[in-house]
Every structure is written in structure tokens, then in C-alpha cells.
Amino acid sequence: HGGKRTTTAGNEFTYGGYTNVFVMPGIDCKWTAPLVLNLFSGPVMSIYKGDSDFGFGVNLISNYSISPRVSAGPGIQYRKFAETDALWAATFRLSYNF
């Protein structure tokens, strides 16, 4: 995430970007030939301004094969850390297989 610009008390403020690193085992469901549904869950580490925090995350992502090497699809992500509100995010992924 690259950061967000907002105005607070009449002053502009930019939140710094943060990075998520995760290792999530999961399940790939291939119900029909071109459609794949991925469900992953596991530990997440978030890095913000040099500080790190560990939490839990879930990814639910769909992929539709446009060609043998290219797929795309929407998804949803959930992240929860100990002292923060849960973070929900809508995603769109475009993949190229080498």
C-alpha cells in the first residue's frame, strides 16, 4: 500500500506506505476448467515505518484463465492485528505464468 493523503485539522497529511509479508497455506478449487477459487489463511507480518507487527490474514481470490498463460480475477483480503481494527480490502489480480 503506497499511503493515503488526507486533511486533518486543516493540514494535509500523508500516511506512510506499509508492507505485508505473509505465508499462507491454502486450497485451490477448480470447479470448472477456466475458473479457479483460492482460499488461503495464515500468519501475516505488517511493516510500517520500520516497526513490525504480527497478525492473522485470509485471502479469498478467484482467477479466470484468459489464455493458457494469463489469468485475472477479483478477491477479498482480511487482516487482523492485536491492537488495531480489522482491515478488509477488495483486490484484483492479473497473473502471467512463465
Secondary structure, 3 states (H helix, E strand, C coil): CCCCEEEECCEEEECCCEEEEECCCEEEEEEECCEEEEEEEEEEEEEECCEEEEEEEEEEEEEEECCCCEEEEEEEEEEEECCCCCEEEEEEEEEECC
